[in-house]
Amino acid sequence: MRRFGTLVMAVVAVLTAACADETAMPAARDDATSMRAAATEQPPETSPQPAARDADDRVMRVLAHDYFSGEPHGPLFEAFERKHGIAIEWIFAGDANQVAAALLNGSAPQADLVVGIDNLLFPSLAAEGLLTPYESPRRVAIDPDILAQIGDDPLVTPVDYGYVTLNFDSARGAPPASWDDLTSEAWRGELVVQDPSRSSPGLQFFLTTIAAFGEDGATTWRDFWTDLRANDVLITSDWGEAYADHFSGRNPEGKRSLVVSYTTSPAAEAERAQRTTGILEDPPTQNVILGPLFRQVEVAAILEGTEYPEEARAFIDLLLSDGYQKLVPPTDHVYPVVGGLPTPEWWRYADVEVETAELAFTPADIERWIVEWGETMGE
């Protein structure tokens, strides 16, 4: 999940459907080996515009974000095409927020399905009547807790999920043990985070802190962030800058031992080293989970007006198949929604105990929180 272009970020603009005519400055990409996420508000001018369908063609078009990794799943899609006598055309239209914005403002290419929007984005599409319901027979294989997070809405089908937390450079000793530790003198100048108005992992971490501290009480989320600011927290515009430039667990020249990243990042580090050495060893980084975490769920949906409803439903079934789901961890470094499938040996470093944060909010809440965060941090 990735970057946003303005202080009142793209996800807010999409969620409030206020993105129709204004262009946003595209932000730099986060690392594509991590969890995929949203970015700027508008689809890029270079977004592919496929030719109109020929009456004799059977082409099912799937709208996806740029980080959707279809290549390792290629044989599955090819088998699907042969079985159903239809070609799949992939339309990559920017980041997840750009895809959602394009659908909302009517600029998206004609398509039959959309893949990769998340639980922050799909409600606006549903409210505009852009999605059509379908409950796959494979839906029963999805963790009920994940279905509950999307309200078990039949308009969308979860396909993967992920969490953002703190990653720690294990060479630097023992990690912090509490939220209070992060604002203590011992951890002054050690933490690098991403701007939640520009970065998807930054937004997810921000929502986690709101769930942890709330808006009322002795210590609110604003108090916590005020203390982080006083403790020399470093704020970057995107995940790549924070992780690759400033985090000592990845970059020996980095000065920060703590970074906001994904619970799957240590596993990705183990895989990265194994590709170089041929040996699986403990990664140089570790997850630091201080409490419940906000969970991002990516979904697929059939678009209203599809010419191929039967084939579109079969495609949703494919995304929930064991064959597809077992490739989600090594391909996308996110968690599959169907459990009990084999995973690479290095994936054990992503197997963490996580409690999902409980946080109810509206689009207006997110917009207000982002503005208040900027006021708190002097951004």
C-alpha positions in Angstrom: 0.0 0.0 0.0 2.1 3.3 -1.0 2.1 7.1 -1.3 -0.1 10.1 -1.4 0.3 13.4 -3.1 -1.1 16.2 -0.8 -1.6 16.8 2.9 -5.3 15.9 2.5 -4.2 12.8 0.9 -5.5 10.8 -2.0 -7.3 8.2 0.1 -9.3 10.9 1.7 -10.1 12.5 -1.7 -11.2 9.1 -3.0 -13.2 8.2 0.0 -15.1 11.5 -0.1 -15.4 11.3 -3.9 -13.9 14.7 -4.3 -11.3 13.7 -6.8 -13.0 14.4 -10.1 -11.2 17.3 -11.6 -8.1 18.2 -9.6 -4.7 16.8 -10.4 -2.2 15.8 -7.8 1.6 15.8 -8.0 2.6 12.1 -8.2 4.9 11.0 -5.4 7.8 8.6 -5.5 7.2 4.9 -5.4 7.7 2.8 -2.3 9.7 -0.4 -2.8 7.6 -2.9 -4.8 8.8 -5.9 -2.8 6.7 -4.8 0.1 3.0 -4.5 0.5 1.3 -2.7 -2.4 -0.6 0.4 -1.6 -2.2 3.6 -2.8 -0.6 6.8 -4.0 -1.8 9.9 -5.8 -5.3 11.0 -6.5 -5.5 11.0 -10.2 -4.7 8.4 -12.9 -1.5 9.3 -14.8 -1.8 10.7 -18.2 0.0 7.7 -19.6 -2.6 5.2 -18.3 -3.3 2.7 -21.0 -6.5 3.2 -22.9 -7.4 0.0 -24.7 -9.3 0.0 -28.0 -13.0 -0.5 -28.0 -14.1 -4.1 -28.0 -14.6 -5.8 -31.3 -18.0 -7.6 -31.5 -16.2 -10.9 -32.3 -13.7 -10.7 -29.5 -14.1 -12.3 -26.1 -11.8 -10.2 -24.0 -12.3 -9.7 -20.3 -10.6 -6.7 -18.9 -9.2 -6.5 -15.4 -8.3 -3.1 -13.9 -5.5 -3.3 -11.4 -2.9 -1.2 -9.7 0.7 -1.1 -11.0 2.0 -3.3 -8.1 -0.2 -6.2 -8.9 2.2 -9.1 -9.7 0.5 -11.2 -12.2 3.5 -12.9 -13.9 4.1 -15.7 -11.4 0.4 -16.6 -11.7 0.7 -16.6 -15.5 0.0 -20.4 -15.9 -3.2 -20.1 -13.8 -4.5 -17.3 -15.9 -3.6 -19.0 -19.2 -5.4 -22.1 -18.0 -8.4 -19.9 -17.2 -8.4 -18.4 -20.7 -8.4 -21.9 -22.3 -11.1 -23.2 -20.0 -13.5 -20.3 -20.5 -12.6 -19.4 -24.1 -11.8 -15.8 -23.3 -8.7 -13.6 -23.2 -7.7 -11.7 -20.1 -6.5 -8.1 -20.7 -4.7 -6.4 -17.8 -5.1 -2.7 -17.5 -2.6 -1.2 -15.0 -3.9 2.3 -14.2 -1.5 3.6 -11.5 -1.8 3.0 -7.8 -4.8 1.7 -5.9 -6.1 5.2 -5.2 -5.6 6.2 -8.8 -7.7 3.2 -9.9 -10.4 4.1 -7.4 -10.4 7.7 -8.4 -10.5 6.9 -12.1 -13.6 4.7 -11.5 -15.3 7.4 -9.4 -14.6 10.2 -11.9 -15.5 8.1 -15.0 -12.0 8.3 -16.6 -11.2 4.6 -16.1 -10.9 2.4 -19.2 -13.8 0.0 -19.8 -13.3 -3.0 -17.6 -15.1 -6.0 -16.2 -13.3 -6.4 -12.8 -11.1 -4.4 -10.5 -8.3 -6.0 -8.3 -6.3 -4.5 -5.5 -8.5 -1.8 -4.0 -8.6 -2.0 -0.2 -10.9 -1.6 2.8 -10.3 2.1 2.8 -11.3 2.6 -0.8 -14.1 0.2 -1.8 -16.9 1.8 0.2 -16.9 4.8 -2.0 -17.1 2.6 -5.1 -19.9 0.7 -3.6 -21.8 3.9 -2.7 -21.7 5.0 -6.3 -23.2 1.7 -7.6 -20.0 0.7 -9.5 -19.8 -2.8 -8.1 -22.0 -5.9 -8.6 -22.4 -8.5 -5.9 -21.0 -12.0 -6.0 -20.3 -14.5 -3.3 -17.9 -17.2 -4.4 -18.3 -20.8 -3.2 -14.7 -20.4 -2.1 -15.7 -17.5 0.2 -16.2 -19.9 3.0 -12.4 -20.6 3.0 -11.7 -16.9 4.0 -11.0 -16.2 7.7 -14.4 -14.9 9.1 -12.5 -12.2 10.9 -11.3 -10.8 7.5 -14.8 -11.0 6.1 -16.1 -9.1 9.2 -13.6 -6.3 8.6 -15.3 -5.6 5.3 -18.7 -6.0 6.7 -19.0 -9.3 4.8 -20.1 -7.2 1.9 -20.9 -9.4 -1.1 -19.8 -6.5 -3.4 -16.2 -7.3 -2.8 -14.0 -10.4 -2.2 -10.9 -10.2 0.0 -7.8 -11.6 -1.8 -4.9 -10.7 0.6 -4.1 -8.6 3.7 -1.2 -7.2 5.6 -0.1 -5.2 8.7 2.3 -2.3 9.3 4.4 -2.2 12.5 7.8 -1.2 13.7 10.9 -3.0 12.3 14.1 -2.9 14.5 17.8 -3.4 13.6 18.6 -6.4 15.7 22.3 -5.5 15.9 21.4 -2.5 18.0 20.5 -4.5 21.1 17.0 -4.9 22.7 14.0 -3.3 21.0 11.5 -0.9 22.7 8.9 -2.7 24.7 6.1 -0.1 24.9 4.7 2.9 23.2 6.1 5.0 26.1 9.6 3.8 25.3 9.4 5.5 21.9 9.1 8.8 23.6 11.8 8.2 26.1 15.3 9.6 26.1 16.7 6.1 25.4 15.1 6.2 21.9 15.7 9.8 21.0 16.5 10.1 17.3 16.0 6.4 16.7 12.6 6.3 14.9 11.8 7.1 11.3 8.2 7.1 10.1 6.3 8.1 6.9 4.0 11.0 6.5 0.5 9.6 6.7 -0.7 12.2 4.2 1.7 10.9 1.6 2.4 7.2 2.4 0.2 4.2 2.9 2.3 2.5 5.6 2.5 5.9 7.2 -1.3 6.1 7.2 -1.7 2.6 8.6 0.8 3.3 11.4 -1.0 6.5 12.2 -4.4 4.7 12.4 -2.8 2.2 14.7 -1.7 4.9 17.0 -5.2 6.5 17.0 -6.6 3.1 17.9 -4.0 2.7 20.7 -4.4 6.2 22.3 -7.8 7.4 21.2 -9.0 11.0 21.1 -9.8 11.4 24.8 -8.2 10.5 28.0 -5.0 11.2 29.9 -2.8 10.6 26.8 -4.4 11.1 23.3 -2.9 10.3 20.0 -2.1 14.0 19.6 -0.1 13.9 22.9 1.8 10.8 21.7 2.8 12.4 18.4 3.7 15.6 20.1 6.1 13.6 22.3 7.5 11.8 19.2 8.2 15.1 17.6 10.0 16.3 20.8 12.0 13.1 20.7 13.4 13.8 17.3 11.3 11.5 15.1 12.2 11.7 11.5 9.4 11.9 9.0 9.8 10.9 5.3 7.5 11.2 2.4 7.5 7.5 1.5 8.5 4.0 2.6 11.5 3.6 0.3 13.2 6.7 1.7 12.6 5.6 5.3 13.6 2.0 4.9 16.4 2.1 2.3 18.0 5.4 3.2 17.6 5.9 7.0 17.0 2.5 8.6 20.3 0.9 9.8 18.8 -2.6 9.5 18.9 -2.2 5.7 21.4 0.5 5.1 24.7 0.5 7.0 24.9 4.3 6.6 21.4 4.6 8.2 21.2 6.4 11.5 17.8 5.1 12.7 17.3 1.7 14.3 13.5 1.8 14.2 11.4 2.2 11.0 7.7 1.9 10.2 7.4 -1.0 7.8 5.6 -4.3 7.3 5.3 -7.4 9.5 6.5 -9.3 6.4 9.7 -7.1 6.0 11.9 -9.4 8.1 10.8 -12.3 6.0 11.6 -10.4 2.8 15.1 -9.6 4.3 15.6 -13.3 4.9 14.6 -14.1 1.3 16.8 -11.4 0.0 19.9 -12.8 1.8 19.1 -16.4 0.8 19.0 -15.4 -2.8 22.6 -14.0 -2.4 24.1 -16.7 -0.2 21.9 -19.7 -0.8 21.6 -20.1 3.0 18.5 -19.2 5.0 19.6 -17.4 8.1 17.8 -15.2 10.7 17.2 -11.8 9.1 19.0 -8.7 10.5 15.7 -7.1 11.4 12.8 -8.0 13.7 9.2 -6.9 14.1 8.3 -4.8 17.2 4.6 -5.1 17.9 3.5 -2.9 20.7 -0.2 -3.5 20.5 -3.1 -4.2 18.1 -2.3 -3.2 14.5 -4.5 -1.7 11.7 -5.1 -4.3 9.0 -5.3 -3.5 5.3 -7.4 -5.9 3.3 -7.1 -5.9 -0.5 -10.2 -7.0 -2.5 -11.4 -7.8 -5.9 -14.8 -6.9 -7.3 -16.9 -7.3 -10.4 -17.7 -4.0 -12.1 -21.3 -3.1 -12.8 -22.2 -3.5 -16.5 -19.7 -6.3 -17.3 -20.3 -8.1 -20.5 -19.0 -11.3 -19.1 -20.7 -11.8 -15.7 -20.2 -15.6 -15.7 -16.5 -15.4 -16.6 -16.0 -12.6 -14.0 -17.4 -14.7 -11.3 -15.2 -17.6 -12.3 -12.2 -15.2 -12.1 -13.1 -14.3 -8.6 -13.2 -18.0 -7.8 -9.7 -18.3 -9.3 -8.3 -15.6 -7.0 -9.5 -17.7 -4.0 -8.2 -21.0 -5.4 -5.4 -22.8 -3.5 -3.3 -22.4 -6.7 -3.5 -18.6 -6.6 -3.4 -18.1 -2.8 -0.3 -20.2 -2.2 1.6 -17.8 -4.5 0.5 -14.7 -2.7 3.3 -14.7 0.0 6.3 -15.3 -2.4 4.9 -13.0 -5.1 3.5 -10.1 -3.2 4.9 -10.4 0.4 1.5 -10.2 1.9 -0.7 -12.7 3.6 -3.2 -14.9 1.8 -6.8 -14.9 2.9 -7.0 -18.7 2.6 -5.1 -20.3 5.4 -3.4 -23.7 5.7 -1.5 -23.5 2.4 2.3 -24.2 2.0 4.6 -21.3 2.2 8.3 -20.8 1.5 10.6 -21.6 4.5 11.7 -18.0 4.8 8.0 -17.0 5.3 8.3 -18.2 8.9 9.7 -14.8 9.8 6.4 -13.3 8.7 4.4 -15.6 10.9 3.7 -13.3 13.8 0.9 -13.1 16.4 -1.1 -9.9 15.7 -4.3 -8.6 17.2 -6.2 -6.4 14.7 -6.9 -2.9 16.0 -10.5 -1.9 16.5 -11.1 1.5 15.0 -14.3 2.8 13.6 -14.1 5.9 11.3 -15.7 7.7 8.5 -14.0 9.5 5.5 -14.5 12.8 7.4 -12.7 11.3 10.4 -9.7 10.4 8.3 -9.6 13.9 6.7 -9.9 15.6 10.1 -7.2 13.3 11.7 -4.8 14.0 8.8 -5.3 17.8 9.2 -4.8 17.6 13.0 -1.7 15.4 12.5 -0.2 18.1 10.3 -1.0 20.8 12.9 0.5 18.6 15.6 3.7 17.9 13.7 4.1 21.4 12.1 3.8 19.9 8.6 
